[in-house]
């Protein structure tokens, strides 16, 4: 193969790769460096781009997967430009890439087929622990709901409601991913908890290392042993003064509130009460307390002593009503 043919083939391969590459793909910088190496590189790439006019989708490209079809197409196009030699080179490259793409598509379909699908849910005051196929364990707090899908290249959990603790068996070929509406947590092997509340979501790491990503702005944090992060209306942020161990204690029957809002307390206690507990969400007070789940009713009764709230009970549930602090 001549030097000119090698450049033409390289240009064709770059053209195909760039059609599917994301705007921020690392290979784009490699392509741009190759393009600037020589005017001949630019000329050959421009020729292929011009010959490609009229083909605007991968579907149309795959229709050229047969080498004869590809060869006929490029020969017809290149005859108009008197570039028969380039046409043969490009046709061979396109045919090979089309066949490769067909194989890649089949591989991606195989990868995307779940090997395990489960759903789990707990009711009021119910905790549940389940061991998954890979040996990982999931403990659901009360009033919680998850969907589990295992793939050949990923273990994926959707936390739809409530709180869960995950004890993940290491598997470098299959990251363990937990997603909520606002967060994406990726790990290889560790023990961590995720709590989904209306106004905030929290990730607590007992041991190991996890990546926490704010799905809205792609801001991320790395959490390690005994670290906590939360996402609320102000974004994703670490809570360095809080012990992650506190957020695993519900498993042994204890709730720990660390500078928690009244709405967080109400929503958390609702998980263990036959009737809902709501807050008017006007209070800006932050409350710290350690509460035995079995004594949660007594804690509710004592709230007016530690916060500017009234406890209003009705057949529909319990309402925590804020009133102004005395001057």
NORKATA-V905445 format. One record per residue. N is the residue number from 0. NEAR is the number of other C-alpha atoms within 10 Angstrom. Layout:
n={N N}
near={NEAR NEAR}
//
This chain:
n={0 1 2 3 4 5 6 7 8 9 10 11 12 13 14 15 16 17 18 19 20 21 22 23 24 25 26 27 28 29 30 31 32 33 34 35 36 37 38 39 40 41 42 43 44 45 46 47 48 49 50 51 52 53 54 55 56 57 58 59 60 61 62 63 64 65 66 67 68 69 70 71 72 73 74 75 76 77 78 79 80 81 82 83 84 85 86 87 88 89 90 91 92 93 94 95 96 97 98 99 100 101 102 103 104 105 106 107 108 109 110 111 112 113 114 115 116 117 118 119 120 121 122 123 124 125 126 127 128 129 130 131 132 133 134 135 136 137 138 139 140 141 142 143 144 145 146 147 148 149 150 151 152 153 154 155 156 157 158 159 160 161 162 163 164 165 166 167 168 169 170 171 172 173 174 175 176 177 178 179 180 181 182 183 184 185 186 187 188 189 190 191 192 193 194 195 196 197 198 199 200 201 202 203 204 205 206 207 208 209 210 211 212 213 214 215 216 217 218 219 220 221 222 223 224 225 226 227 228 229 230 231 232 233 234 235 236 237 238 239 240 241 242 243 244 245 246 247 248 249 250 251 252 253 254 255 256 257 258 259 260 261 262 263 264 265 266 267 268 269 270 271 272 273 274 275 276 277 278 279 280 281 282 283 284 285 286 287 288 289 290 291 292 293 294 295 296 297 298 299 300 301 302 303 304 305 306 307 308 309 310 311 312 313 314 315 316 317 318 319 320 321 322 323 324 325 326}
near={6 7 8 13 16 12 17 25 23 17 27 25 17 19 18 18 15 15 11 11 12 11 9 8 11 10 15 16 11 11 15 12 11 15 18 11 10 10 10 15 17 16 15 21 22 14 17 21 14 12 20 15 9 8 10 10 10 13 9 11 18 17 11 19 19 15 17 12 14 23 20 15 16 22 22 14 18 20 12 10 11 12 14 16 13 20 24 19 18 25 24 17 20 26 21 16 19 22 16 13 16 14 12 12 12 12 11 11 10 12 14 14 12 16 11 14 12 11 11 15 18 18 16 15 16 14 18 16 15 13 11 15 9 12 12 17 17 20 18 27 27 25 19 24 19 22 15 17 16 22 17 14 15 18 24 22 21 17 23 15 21 23 26 25 23 22 18 22 18 16 15 12 11 16 19 25 19 21 19 19 14 17 24 19 23 19 23 19 20 20 22 30 22 26 21 21 16 11 12 16 20 22 28 28 26 25 18 16 20 24 16 26 20 20 16 10 10 12 12 16 16 15 21 18 18 18 22 26 21 20 20 14 7 8 13 24 16 16 14 11 9 16 16 23 18 17 26 22 14 17 16 9 13 17 21 18 17 16 13 15 19 25 21 21 21 19 18 20 23 21 23 21 17 11 16 15 24 20 20 12 14 13 18 12 13 14 16 13 13 13 18 16 19 12 11 17 14 12 16 17 11 13 16 15 9 11 16 17 20 17 17 12 12 9 6 9 14 19 18 23 18 20 12 9 8 5 3}
//
